[in-house]
Amino acid sequence: MISALRGLRGQRPLILAAVASLAIGIGANTAIFSVLNALLLRPLEYRDADRLTILWNRSPGLNIQEDWFSTAQYFDIKRRHSGFDEVALAIGANYNLTGSGDPERVGVMRVSSNLLPMLGAVPEAGQLFVPEDDVPGRPLTAILSHDFWVRRFGADRAVIGQSIVLNGQTCLVIGVLPARFHLPREVLPTLGLAEDGEIFLPLPLPPTAPDTRTREDYNILAKLKRGVSVERAQAEMDGITASLRRDFPDIYPPHGGLTFSVVPLLDQVTGRIRPTVLVTMGAVACVLLIACANVANLLLSRALARRRELAIRAALGASRWRLVGQLLREAVVLSCAGGVAGAILAWLGLAWLRALGPADVPRLHEIAIDARVLVFTALVSMTAGVLAGLAPALGLRRVDIQRTLRDAGRGASGARSFWGAGGYLRRGLVIVQLALAVTLLVGAGLLARTVAHLARVHPGFETARVLTFELTLTGARYANGPAVAQAYQDLWARLAGTAGVESAGGVSSLPLSGYFSWGPITVDGRVPPPGETFINADQRIAGGRYFETMGIALREGRWFDVRDTADSEKVVVVDEFMASELWPGVSALGKRIRFGDVKSTTPWRTVVGVAGRIRQYALDQDDRIAVYLPHAQATTRAMYIAVRGNTAPEVLGAAVRQAVRDLDPNLPLYRVRPMSALVDASLARQRFALSLLGVFAFVALVLAAIGTYGVMSYVVAQGTREIGIRLALGASSRRVLGLVIGQGITVAGAGVAIGLGGAYFLTRLLGSLISGVGRLDPWTYSGVGITLAIVAVVASAMPALRASRIDPAVSLRNE
């Protein structure tokens, strides 16, 4: 390497340009590999993590892609599946914590006694649950997460043996989990818990649990036996669901296609973010290739400038392989320097990535530069050095020593070295740069168009000046339905009388909140097709002036009002999608539905209104019919509250808190946020991907422009003698200008054509990130093509202008 350092001595501009290009490429790869390492490669921090799976209940025919389980299904799996060592059950909910200190809303996970030991949890203080805790009738016990223990109790070990009050029930604290143990929502996405669990309670099941199939609210985690693959476990699970469809056709109708999916726990955690990370990793690999092409062109230029020196060394006995090795060593030295600088850039960039990443990116806090990342950086640096050194090495293999010495002795310009084989190599490198830049720019353009499209999508409700929060009524004061209904009626009245409030209402599942509920319905007078026993529909409970507060359109009929009481006729409001699907071409008003299958005996409910369709799940997803029930006829303690004011939502916060405190000082309201924040959060994944791909696409464009400029500058420098001859023979400056720019456009055209083809395959990888715009969107493809053409013309213009001003006499005399 000493000879390589000696060879680079005095080449400061080349060293700085090469190291800067490589630092950008290697740094970007190091940063994104750090993300990939933390999210996809590093195992979860649980015992036997590679054997842990989560199960999902799916019924594609009922439009249920991911559902929870009933206790009967849990026992079906425990009894019939032989591929699992252990099967554990969990369910989540938000509880009110009262007693000492301010009332607080906390996330609670109720788990079977084997779940925490199965994950390898060892208590920091106290103990874990024991099998006896799975039996009903035992005193209620609790285990605290480490973070909650520190935050609420100041890490006081004396909390073991003390009691806390959850939803009015006294629980004895028996243990605290260690700081390194977390069970976040991305690992265990419980139905009733929107955030991570902070307190764990036992989950005793009643004697009727093995036969209860109607309430599908539970998560199931399972550990595979050693040597059992996921595929084998899934095959056995398919046999179980086939028998369930056969044994219980009324509950699992043939058209539903019931199946239980076995999903590796790591796939569960990273599945949603995996495409974004892999696409971004491909993008930074393209940036690195562009950087390598830039450095290769720099080194090729230097090698061609040194051709006389290299030819003399070869004439004195140096073998071609020795000379090739010299050029490769110089490239590797530059790439190692770029690797060090790139590692520093990556370390700085990780802070930006953590800040940029949306809240639902899993394992974000684990992203760091560790030993595996450093090894990756070293390998990338060495590979980049070899790739960058290949161009001058290949060029050297074609050097004719005798011709080079003869041309140098005659003072030849060396134009042949550019316009011949060496020129094809240089232009080929620039074509590769431009093609990769086009590919990334098309991907970024489609994501930008997606974000713009989703931002224009009307969600079916108005977000301006709407504040939302969550509330749950617990305790003896709210022991029955009428008491709960009356409390919420009092709350609506208090909020309506609050200064600055125009209207208020509540709903059981707020749009874009991530919480939802669905169930079977039967339509009066409808003849179902063979095999269908019910239709699945979203079910939402609305109270107060919820529809008016959210700005949901009334298409037909009326909203719920004071006429709709617990004792009055049972009514519903359906959304326009449901109305058009079930009663096409006629009014839905007066039609009747009931909850349950065709054998259900629940009361019929009359449709009194048709609501506008809203985006409940995401701005790019809304494929389920929906029905609303009045809160007075279907009371629920937990509600999302929406308040519309005549001022900014942030200003309403204090007044709303006071109204709830006046109703009941022991009620905590939680997740207070403007409705616009939920809409913004629903776009976070696309914006995150756009930010990453956009940054790297811009870097690729700049590097490709620099590469084009460098090549065209070399065209002018190496072609000075030829240009001088052309001018001396009468060629106009305009013709010379067009000749050089034409070379740039030819190179750019080839790069754009290849890049557009590559972009088609990239868009297939982007998959679900693209919405509302075609993968072959003509505006994006044509816009990128035109942009690259303009960049090529601008990059070629300055060298072309310099060429058109060459003095023929001076250029020929210098030759």
ChimeraX attribute file (.defattr): number of C-alpha atoms within 10 A of each C-alpha:
attribute: neighborCount
match mode: 1-to-1
recipient: residues
	/A:1	11
	/A:2	10
	/A:3	11
	/A:4	18
	/A:5	13
	/A:6	10
	/A:7	14
	/A:8	16
	/A:9	10
	/A:10	10
	/A:11	10
	/A:12	10
	/A:13	9
	/A:14	16
	/A:15	21
	/A:16	14
	/A:17	15
	/A:18	25
	/A:19	25
	/A:20	21
	/A:21	24
	/A:22	34
	/A:23	28
	/A:24	26
	/A:25	30
	/A:26	34
	/A:27	29
	/A:28	26
	/A:29	28
	/A:30	31
	/A:31	29
	/A:32	26
	/A:33	27
	/A:34	25
	/A:35	24
	/A:36	20
	/A:37	19
	/A:38	22
	/A:39	25
	/A:40	21
	/A:41	12
	/A:42	12
	/A:43	15
	/A:44	18
	/A:45	12
	/A:46	19
	/A:47	14
	/A:48	15
	/A:49	17
	/A:50	14
	/A:51	21
	/A:52	25
	/A:53	24
	/A:54	22
	/A:55	23
	/A:56	19
	/A:57	22
	/A:58	20
	/A:59	19
	/A:60	14
	/A:61	16
	/A:62	20
	/A:63	15
	/A:64	16
	/A:65	12
	/A:66	13
	/A:67	18
	/A:68	20
	/A:69	23
	/A:70	22
	/A:71	24
	/A:72	18
	/A:73	24
	/A:74	19
	/A:75	15
	/A:76	16
	/A:77	20
	/A:78	17
	/A:79	9
	/A:80	12
	/A:81	17
	/A:82	15
	/A:83	21
	/A:84	18
	/A:85	14
	/A:86	16
	/A:87	23
	/A:88	19
	/A:89	19
	/A:90	24
	/A:91	23
	/A:92	26
	/A:93	16
	/A:94	22
	/A:95	22
	/A:96	25
	/A:97	23
	/A:98	21
	/A:99	15
	/A:100	8
	/A:101	8
	/A:102	12
	/A:103	16
	/A:104	18
	/A:105	21
	/A:106	21
	/A:107	20
	/A:108	26
	/A:109	27
	/A:110	20
	/A:111	24
	/A:112	24
	/A:113	22
	/A:114	17
	/A:115	19
	/A:116	20
	/A:117	15
	/A:118	20
	/A:119	19
	/A:120	14
	/A:121	17
	/A:122	16
	/A:123	21
	/A:124	15
	/A:125	18
	/A:126	16
	/A:127	15
	/A:128	21
	/A:129	23
	/A:130	12
	/A:131	11
	/A:132	11
	/A:133	20
	/A:134	18
	/A:135	13
	/A:136	14
	/A:137	9
	/A:138	11
	/A:139	9
	/A:140	17
	/A:141	20
	/A:142	26
	/A:143	27
	/A:144	24
	/A:145	23
	/A:146	22
	/A:147	19
	/A:148	17
	/A:149	21
	/A:150	14
	/A:151	9
	/A:152	11
	/A:153	12
	/A:154	11
	/A:155	14
	/A:156	10
	/A:157	15
	/A:158	10
	/A:159	20
	/A:160	18
	/A:161	15
	/A:162	11
	/A:163	17
	/A:164	18
	/A:165	16
	/A:166	22
	/A:167	16
	/A:168	16
	/A:169	14
	/A:170	17
	/A:171	18
	/A:172	18
	/A:173	23
	/A:174	20
	/A:175	26
	/A:176	27
	/A:177	25
	/A:178	16
	/A:179	13
	/A:180	10
	/A:181	19
	/A:182	18
	/A:183	16
	/A:184	16
	/A:185	18
	/A:186	20
	/A:187	20
	/A:188	22
	/A:189	22
	/A:190	25
	/A:191	21
	/A:192	17
	/A:193	21
	/A:194	16
	/A:195	17
	/A:196	21
	/A:197	24
	/A:198	20
	/A:199	23
	/A:200	26
	/A:201	24
	/A:202	25
	/A:203	20
	/A:204	20
	/A:205	14
	/A:206	13
	/A:207	10
	/A:208	9
	/A:209	15
	/A:210	15
	/A:211	13
	/A:212	14
	/A:213	15
	/A:214	13
	/A:215	12
	/A:216	17
	/A:217	17
	/A:218	23
	/A:219	25
	/A:220	26
	/A:221	23
	/A:222	26
	/A:223	23
	/A:224	21
	/A:225	15
	/A:226	11
	/A:227	9
	/A:228	14
	/A:229	13
	/A:230	18
	/A:231	11
	/A:232	13
	/A:233	19
	/A:234	19
	/A:235	13
	/A:236	16
	/A:237	21
	/A:238	17
	/A:239	14
	/A:240	19
	/A:241	21
	/A:242	15
	/A:243	11
	/A:244	18
	/A:245	19
	/A:246	13
	/A:247	11
	/A:248	12
	/A:249	16
	/A:250	16
	/A:251	18
	/A:252	22
	/A:253	20
	/A:254	19
	/A:255	17
	/A:256	23
	/A:257	17
	/A:258	22
	/A:259	22
	/A:260	22
	/A:261	20
	/A:262	22
	/A:263	19
	/A:264	21
	/A:265	24
	/A:266	22
	/A:267	16
	/A:268	16
	/A:269	22
	/A:270	19
	/A:271	16
	/A:272	16
	/A:273	17
	/A:274	15
	/A:275	17
	/A:276	23
	/A:277	20
	/A:278	16
	/A:279	20
	/A:280	25
	/A:281	22
	/A:282	17
	/A:283	29
	/A:284	29
	/A:285	20
	/A:286	24
	/A:287	31
	/A:288	26
	/A:289	23
	/A:290	31
	/A:291	29
	/A:292	29
	/A:293	29
	/A:294	29
	/A:295	30
	/A:296	28
	/A:297	26
	/A:298	24
	/A:299	25
	/A:300	26
	/A:301	21
	/A:302	14
	/A:303	19
	/A:304	20
	/A:305	14
	/A:306	12
	/A:307	22
	/A:308	19
	/A:309	14
	/A:310	21
	/A:311	22
	/A:312	16
	/A:313	15
	/A:314	15
	/A:315	13
	/A:316	9
	/A:317	9
	/A:318	13
	/A:319	12
	/A:320	17
	/A:321	12
	/A:322	11
	/A:323	18
	/A:324	18
	/A:325	15
	/A:326	18
	/A:327	24
	/A:328	23
	/A:329	21
	/A:330	23
	/A:331	29
	/A:332	23
	/A:333	21
	/A:334	30
	/A:335	33
	/A:336	24
	/A:337	18
	/A:338	27
	/A:339	30
	/A:340	20
	/A:341	18
	/A:342	28
	/A:343	24
	/A:344	15
	/A:345	18
	/A:346	27
	/A:347	16
	/A:348	13
	/A:349	17
	/A:350	20
	/A:351	13
	/A:352	11
	/A:353	19
	/A:354	16
	/A:355	11
	/A:356	14
	/A:357	18
	/A:358	18
	/A:359	12
	/A:360	14
	/A:361	18
	/A:362	20
	/A:363	16
	/A:364	17
	/A:365	9
	/A:366	14
	/A:367	20
	/A:368	18
	/A:369	20
	/A:370	12
	/A:371	9
	/A:372	13
	/A:373	22
	/A:374	16
	/A:375	12
	/A:376	17
	/A:377	25
	/A:378	19
	/A:379	14
	/A:380	22
	/A:381	28
	/A:382	19
	/A:383	16
	/A:384	29
	/A:385	26
	/A:386	21
	/A:387	19
	/A:388	31
	/A:389	30
	/A:390	19
	/A:391	26
	/A:392	25
	/A:393	23
	/A:394	14
	/A:395	20
	/A:396	23
	/A:397	12
	/A:398	10
	/A:399	19
	/A:400	12
	/A:401	18
	/A:402	12
	/A:403	11
	/A:404	20
	/A:405	19
	/A:406	13
	/A:407	14
	/A:408	14
	/A:409	10
	/A:410	10
	/A:411	11
	/A:412	14
	/A:413	19
	/A:414	21
	/A:415	19
	/A:416	14
	/A:417	19
	/A:418	22
	/A:419	14
	/A:420	10
	/A:421	13
	/A:422	23
	/A:423	19
	/A:424	13
	/A:425	19
	/A:426	27
	/A:427	24
	/A:428	16
	/A:429	26
	/A:430	30
	/A:431	27
	/A:432	23
	/A:433	32
	/A:434	33
	/A:435	28
	/A:436	28
	/A:437	32
	/A:438	30
	/A:439	29
	/A:440	35
	/A:441	31
	/A:442	30
	/A:443	30
	/A:444	25
	/A:445	22
	/A:446	27
	/A:447	27
	/A:448	21
	/A:449	21
	/A:450	23
	/A:451	23
	/A:452	14
	/A:453	16
	/A:454	20
	/A:455	14
	/A:456	10
	/A:457	13
	/A:458	11
	/A:459	21
	/A:460	18
	/A:461	19
	/A:462	17
	/A:463	18
	/A:464	17
	/A:465	22
	/A:466	27
	/A:467	27
	/A:468	25
	/A:469	21
	/A:470	20
	/A:471	21
	/A:472	19
	/A:473	23
	/A:474	20
	/A:475	14
	/A:476	10
	/A:477	12
	/A:478	15
	/A:479	12
	/A:480	12
	/A:481	17
	/A:482	13
	/A:483	16
	/A:484	22
	/A:485	22
	/A:486	14
	/A:487	18
	/A:488	24
	/A:489	16
	/A:490	15
	/A:491	21
	/A:492	22
	/A:493	16
	/A:494	18
	/A:495	23
	/A:496	21
	/A:497	13
	/A:498	16
	/A:499	12
	/A:500	19
	/A:501	21
	/A:502	18
	/A:503	24
	/A:504	27
	/A:505	27
	/A:506	28
	/A:507	25
	/A:508	24
	/A:509	21
	/A:510	24
	/A:511	23
	/A:512	21
	/A:513	17
	/A:514	15
	/A:515	15
	/A:516	17
	/A:517	14
	/A:518	16
	/A:519	16
	/A:520	19
	/A:521	21
	/A:522	22
	/A:523	21
	/A:524	14
	/A:525	9
	/A:526	10
	/A:527	8
	/A:528	13
	/A:529	8
	/A:530	8
	/A:531	12
	/A:532	19
	/A:533	22
	/A:534	24
	/A:535	21
	/A:536	21
	/A:537	20
	/A:538	20
	/A:539	21
	/A:540	22
	/A:541	23
	/A:542	29
	/A:543	27
	/A:544	27
	/A:545	20
	/A:546	24
	/A:547	23
	/A:548	18
	/A:549	24
	/A:550	26
	/A:551	16
	/A:552	17
	/A:553	18
	/A:554	18
	/A:555	13
	/A:556	18
	/A:557	15
	/A:558	14
	/A:559	20
	/A:560	23
	/A:561	12
	/A:562	7
	/A:563	10
	/A:564	18
	/A:565	17
	/A:566	16
	/A:567	9
	/A:568	10
	/A:569	13
	/A:570	20
	/A:571	22
	/A:572	28
	/A:573	29
	/A:574	26
	/A:575	24
	/A:576	23
	/A:577	21
	/A:578	20
	/A:579	24
	/A:580	14
	/A:581	10
	/A:582	16
	/A:583	15
	/A:584	11
	/A:585	9
	/A:586	9
	/A:587	14
	/A:588	24
	/A:589	19
	/A:590	13
	/A:591	18
	/A:592	19
	/A:593	21
	/A:594	20
	/A:595	21
	/A:596	20
	/A:597	20
	/A:598	18
	/A:599	10
	/A:600	13
	/A:601	10
	/A:602	11
	/A:603	12
	/A:604	18
	/A:605	20
	/A:606	19
	/A:607	24
	/A:608	20
	/A:609	23
	/A:610	26
	/A:611	25
	/A:612	17
	/A:613	21
	/A:614	21
	/A:615	18
	/A:616	23
	/A:617	18
	/A:618	19
	/A:619	22
	/A:620	20
	/A:621	10
	/A:622	14
	/A:623	11
	/A:624	17
	/A:625	21
	/A:626	23
	/A:627	23
	/A:628	24
	/A:629	24
	/A:630	23
	/A:631	27
	/A:632	27
	/A:633	21
	/A:634	16
	/A:635	23
	/A:636	19
	/A:637	19
	/A:638	17
	/A:639	23
	/A:640	23
	/A:641	27
	/A:642	27
	/A:643	29
	/A:644	30
	/A:645	22
	/A:646	15
	/A:647	14
	/A:648	15
	/A:649	22
	/A:650	13
	/A:651	14
	/A:652	21
	/A:653	17
	/A:654	9
	/A:655	15
	/A:656	23
	/A:657	19
	/A:658	15
	/A:659	19
	/A:660	19
	/A:661	14
	/A:662	13
	/A:663	15
	/A:664	14
	/A:665	13
	/A:666	19
	/A:667	23
	/A:668	22
	/A:669	20
	/A:670	16
	/A:671	11
	/A:672	19
	/A:673	17
	/A:674	22
	/A:675	26
	/A:676	17
	/A:677	13
	/A:678	19
	/A:679	19
	/A:680	12
	/A:681	16
	/A:682	20
	/A:683	18
	/A:684	19
	/A:685	20
	/A:686	20
	/A:687	23
	/A:688	18
	/A:689	24
	/A:690	25
	/A:691	18
	/A:692	22
	/A:693	27
	/A:694	23
	/A:695	17
	/A:696	25
	/A:697	27
	/A:698	16
	/A:699	20
	/A:700	30
	/A:701	24
	/A:702	15
	/A:703	24
	/A:704	32
	/A:705	25
	/A:706	18
	/A:707	29
	/A:708	30
	/A:709	23
	/A:710	20
	/A:711	27
	/A:712	24
	/A:713	21
	/A:714	20
	/A:715	22
	/A:716	22
	/A:717	18
	/A:718	21
	/A:719	21
	/A:720	24
	/A:721	24
	/A:722	18
	/A:723	25
	/A:724	23
	/A:725	16
	/A:726	16
	/A:727	20
	/A:728	14
	/A:729	10
	/A:730	8
	/A:731	14
	/A:732	13
	/A:733	18
	/A:734	12
	/A:735	13
	/A:736	22
	/A:737	20
	/A:738	16
	/A:739	16
	/A:740	25
	/A:741	23
	/A:742	16
	/A:743	19
	/A:744	27
	/A:745	21
	/A:746	16
	/A:747	21
	/A:748	29
	/A:749	19
	/A:750	17
	/A:751	27
	/A:752	28
	/A:753	15
	/A:754	18
	/A:755	25
	/A:756	24
	/A:757	13
	/A:758	17
	/A:759	23
	/A:760	16
	/A:761	13
	/A:762	19
	/A:763	23
	/A:764	12
	/A:765	16
	/A:766	19
	/A:767	12
	/A:768	13
	/A:769	19
	/A:770	22
	/A:771	19
	/A:772	14
	/A:773	16
	/A:774	14
	/A:775	21
	/A:776	14
	/A:777	13
	/A:778	11
	/A:779	13
	/A:780	22
	/A:781	23
	/A:782	13
	/A:783	14
	/A:784	23
	/A:785	22
	/A:786	13
	/A:787	16
	/A:788	25
	/A:789	21
	/A:790	14
	/A:791	23
	/A:792	28
	/A:793	22
	/A:794	17
	/A:795	24
	/A:796	26
	/A:797	20
	/A:798	16
	/A:799	22
	/A:800	27
	/A:801	18
	/A:802	14
	/A:803	23
	/A:804	22
	/A:805	14
	/A:806	18
	/A:807	14
	/A:808	19
	/A:809	14
	/A:810	12
	/A:811	17
	/A:812	16
	/A:813	9
	/A:814	11
	/A:815	13
